[in-house]
Amino acid sequence: MVTPRIVVGAGYGFGDWLLQRITAAVMAIYTLVMGATLLCGPTLTQESWRALMSGNFMRTISLLFIVSLAYHAWVGVRDIWMDYITCDAKRLLLHSATALFLIACAGWATQILWRL
């Protein structure tokens, strides 16, 4: 009789691997767009930065970057906890702390972004 493998954690596999690669591509594209915008734009001052980030396009792609960064970090750190922390209680505590920290950081960055 075959016994099923018991997986402790949030679930992982091909879907998370693929989404992590997609978020990496989103972050790379955002970095190229921001780099080109900053290199080809006017001298960077507070007024020019505010004008750049006040448009809905830049806010939207910046929000997409923030969400992508948070999910990308979640998958990476979660895999580290699952690989190296053997105690289930410690792993659950670290998973929870990581998730809360990433949600708080993403919320804070979004608040700053949409406040401009």
DABEL-V478059 format. One record per pair of residues at least 4 apart in sequence whose ideal C-beta (glycine too) atoms are under 7 Angstrom apart, sorted by the first residue. I is the first residue (numbers start at 0). GAP is how many residues later the second one is. Records with the same first field share a line. If there is no record, write none. Layout:
# DABEL-V478059
I=GAP ; GAP
This chain:
# DABEL-V478059
6=4
7=80 ; 83
8=69 ; 73 ; 86
9=68 ; 85
11=4 ; 67
12=4
13=4
14=4
15=4 ; 59
16=4
17=4
18=4 ; 52
19=4 ; 52 ; 55
20=4
21=4
22=4 ; 45 ; 48 ; 49
23=4 ; 48
24=4
25=4 ; 38 ; 39 ; 42
26=4 ; 38 ; 41 ; 42 ; 45
27=4
28=4
29=4 ; 31 ; 35
30=4
31=4
32=4 ; 28
33=4
34=4
35=4
36=4 ; 15
37=6
40=7 ; 11
41=6
42=5
43=4 ; 5
44=4
45=4
46=4
47=4
48=4
49=4 ; 66
51=6
52=5 ; 6 ; 63
53=62
54=4
55=4
56=4
57=4
58=4 ; 54 ; 55
59=4
60=4
61=4 ; 51
62=4 ; 47 ; 50
63=4
64=4
65=4 ; 40 ; 43 ; 44
66=4 ; 39
67=4
68=4
69=4 ; 32 ; 35 ; 36
70=4
71=4
72=4 ; 29
73=4 ; 24 ; 25 ; 28
74=4
75=4
76=4 ; 21
77=4 ; 17 ; 20
78=4
79=4
80=4 ; 10 ; 13 ; 14
81=9
84=5 ; 6 ; 9
86=4
87=4
88=4
89=4
90=4
91=4
92=4
93=4
94=4
95=4
96=4
97=4
98=4
99=4
100=4
101=4
102=4
103=4
104=4
105=4
106=4
107=4
108=4
109=4
110=4
